[in-house]
Amino acid sequence: QVQLVESGGGLVQPGGSLRLSCAASGIIFSSYRMGWYRQAPGKQRELVATISSGGTTNYADSVKGRFTISRDNAKNTVYLQMNTLKAEDTAVYYCNARDNAINYWGQGTLVTVSS
């Protein structure tokens, strides 16, 4: 059974930082492209960042320079370090694992940026 379990969300003030984690089980983690997506209220889910099995990263323009995605294959975990958070970063953040046509999602973790 495949599981992607996100953690680390919460309430943070503008300008603050959070680190999200996603622990994967039931897959050969090192062979999957891992990603973070987010969905704000009333909006479609959007890409935040991805990291390939080889470590190549890709970011949405809106988070470049503020967010960093990384992975630890020994721990089957992908991280999203979020710095200089803005109100518009408020969303449910979802972990994604993709290998060709195979696609798995976590249940999401809520990030709220507010003073």
C-alpha positions as CSV (number, residue, x, y, z in Angstrom):
1,Q,0.0,0.0,0.0
2,V,1.4,3.3,-1.1
3,Q,1.3,6.2,1.5
4,L,2.5,9.7,1.3
5,V,2.2,11.5,4.6
6,E,2.8,15.2,4.8
7,S,3.7,17.1,8.0
8,G,5.0,20.5,9.0
9,G,2.1,22.8,8.0
10,G,0.7,25.4,10.3
11,L,0.1,29.1,11.0
12,V,3.0,31.4,10.3
13,Q,3.4,35.2,10.1
14,P,4.3,36.9,6.8
15,G,8.1,36.8,6.4
16,G,8.4,33.6,8.4
17,S,9.5,30.1,7.5
18,L,8.2,26.6,7.6
19,R,9.6,23.2,6.5
20,L,7.2,20.6,5.1
21,S,8.1,16.9,5.0
22,C,6.6,14.1,3.1
23,A,7.4,10.5,4.2
24,A,6.7,7.9,1.5
25,S,6.2,4.2,1.9
26,G,5.2,1.4,-0.4
27,I,7.2,2.7,-3.4
28,I,10.8,2.6,-4.6
29,F,11.3,6.1,-3.5
30,S,14.6,6.8,-5.2
31,S,13.1,6.1,-8.7
32,Y,10.2,8.6,-8.4
33,R,10.1,12.2,-9.2
34,M,8.8,13.9,-6.1
35,G,6.9,17.1,-6.0
36,W,4.9,19.6,-4.0
37,Y,1.7,21.2,-5.3
38,R,-0.7,23.5,-3.6
39,Q,-4.3,24.5,-3.8
40,A,-5.6,27.8,-2.4
41,P,-9.3,28.3,-1.6
42,G,-11.3,28.7,-4.8
43,K,-8.3,28.0,-7.0
44,Q,-6.9,25.1,-9.0
45,R,-4.1,23.0,-7.7
46,E,-0.8,24.3,-8.9
47,L,2.8,23.1,-9.1
48,V,5.2,24.5,-6.5
49,A,8.3,22.5,-7.0
50,T,9.6,19.1,-8.2
51,I,12.8,17.1,-7.8
52,S,13.7,14.3,-10.1
53,S,15.2,11.0,-9.1
54,G,18.6,12.4,-10.1
55,G,18.1,15.5,-8.0
56,T,17.2,18.1,-10.7
57,T,14.8,20.7,-9.3
58,N,12.1,22.8,-10.8
59,Y,10.2,25.7,-9.3
60,A,7.1,27.8,-10.0
61,D,8.2,31.4,-10.7
62,S,6.2,32.5,-7.7
63,V,8.4,30.6,-5.2
64,K,11.8,30.8,-6.9
65,G,14.4,32.1,-4.5
66,R,12.2,31.6,-1.5
67,F,11.4,27.8,-1.5
68,T,13.8,24.9,-1.7
69,I,12.9,21.3,-2.4
70,S,15.2,18.5,-1.4
71,R,15.0,14.7,-0.9
72,D,16.6,12.1,1.4
73,N,16.4,8.8,-0.4
74,A,17.7,7.0,2.7
75,K,14.7,8.3,4.7
76,N,12.2,8.1,1.8
77,T,11.4,11.7,2.5
78,V,11.0,14.9,0.5
79,Y,11.2,18.3,2.0
80,L,10.0,21.8,1.1
81,Q,11.8,24.6,2.9
82,M,9.7,27.7,2.7
83,N,11.2,31.1,3.5
84,T,9.9,34.6,3.3
85,L,6.4,33.4,3.3
86,K,3.6,35.6,2.0
87,A,-0.1,35.7,2.5
88,E,-0.6,34.4,-1.1
89,D,1.3,31.2,-0.1
90,T,-1.7,30.2,2.0
91,A,-2.9,26.9,0.7
92,V,-3.1,23.2,1.3
93,Y,0.2,21.7,0.2
94,Y,0.2,18.2,-1.4
95,C,3.0,15.8,-1.9
96,N,3.2,14.0,-5.2
97,A,5.1,11.0,-6.4
98,R,5.3,10.3,-10.1
99,D,7.0,7.6,-12.2
100,N,5.9,7.7,-15.8
101,A,2.1,7.0,-15.8
102,I,2.1,6.2,-12.0
103,N,1.0,9.1,-9.9
104,Y,0.4,9.2,-6.1
105,W,-0.8,12.0,-3.8
106,G,-0.7,12.7,-0.1
107,Q,-3.6,13.9,1.9
108,G,-2.3,17.5,2.2
109,T,-1.1,19.8,4.9
110,L,-2.5,23.3,5.5
111,V,-0.2,26.3,5.5
112,T,-1.7,29.6,6.6
113,V,0.3,32.8,6.4
114,S,-1.3,35.5,8.4
115,S,-0.5,38.1,11.0
